[in-house]
Amino acid sequence: MRIRYLFFPLALTSSLAFPVENSPQDVKKFIYNAGACEHLGGEYDGELPNEEKEQIRKDIDKYCGGARSQFDILKEKYKNNPTLLKRLKNNYNDSVASYKKSP
């Protein structure tokens, strides 16, 4: 489990580098957060040790919460840029859309 966490940022960054290379930094950050959110949603398992579940919850709050709040701001900011708007919408995945802060 811990090994996946080590390789995840590298894998995500390398897989997203090409499509977003011409994007502004705030869009790149949103895409990274949205990808991390989607990945972490699949990591949670009720049978994990409590320590790992808590870390995943914190990471979900960080990345999903970040992407969720960024989306509306960026959508408004880039409303006149169809290329960036499409890129934002393409990365607004179900994990981001359904995110609710954990209690």
Residue pairs with C-beta under 8 A, 6 or more apart in sequence:
1 43
1 48
1 52
4 43
8 36
8 39
9 36
12 32
12 35
12 36
12 39
13 32
15 35
16 28
16 31
16 32
16 35
19 87
20 27
20 28
20 31
20 87
23 31
23 84
23 87
24 84
26 70
26 74
26 77
27 74
27 78
27 84
27 87
27 88
29 66
29 70
30 66
30 67
30 70
30 71
30 74
30 88
30 91
31 87
31 91
33 63
33 64
33 66
33 67
33 70
34 63
34 67
34 71
34 91
34 92
34 93
34 95
34 96
35 91
36 59
36 63
37 60
37 63
37 64
37 67
37 93
37 95
37 96
37 99
38 93
38 94
38 95
38 96
40 56
40 59
40 60
40 63
40 64
40 95
41 60
41 64
41 95
43 56
44 53
44 56
44 57
44 60
45 53
46 53
48 56
57 102
60 99
60 102
61 101
61 102
64 95
64 96
64 99
65 99
65 101
67 92
67 96
67 99
68 96
68 97
68 99
71 88
71 92
71 96
74 84
74 88
75 85
75 88
75 89
78 84
78 85
78 88
79 85
